């Protein structure tokens, strides 16, 4: 539990690795959703990661039971988590993975707008407001592409809308954790609550929607799902929690700026998705906006 005051080589390598994995994750979801129904895929991912987290916590003798007043906020965080990934996986049927990666990372701006209501000391100053404006302008330009020249199909605007909704839900999860007893709980306890609740809700939604078990899914699709479950949802999230515990949060958070960059590159390199000027503009705007929002003010 030694706390460090600066990022060393180990931390930087881990942060870049997390950003790369999270960026590639959207492409992996896009690959699997072609053969595994979206809600079922999201449910299987959460259930598998919860099982792995349970084994890991058991080996370390961590008590992940919802004690200490974390049951209700845990249920809320898990519900928001389920809705977020439901939007992502359904949205990937209508838009490109590279576009989804850009829209999802509107979440920090929603948090920045809402956080002063929870912590007045974190009110925004003019550089932060400028950052929000820059990011919004870029994303608005990219979103308009779904109506003017939709490269992913006529319903690209709907997939983009679900990406924005996922960003708002992700921000809601962050605010729930920050503003409730979950802020004092073990990170593993918070993650387990999100995984278990989302697995149940997404599984129920999949059943209601009549999604079928993918008996003919290819090895490629199952491998993409395994990558999301084991590498991203389980391993990279635990690595991120370890980084948060040992290094300054303000310094490590800036490295999430790399995630949409990796997402854009993965969509183009792995799936052959087009990189349009408006999407590049949105990416630059989001990165610049987050940099301004995260900038420390006197």
Order of alpha helices (4+ residues) and beta strands (2+ residues): alpha-alpha-alpha-alpha-alpha-alpha-alpha-alpha-alpha-alpha-alpha-alpha-alpha
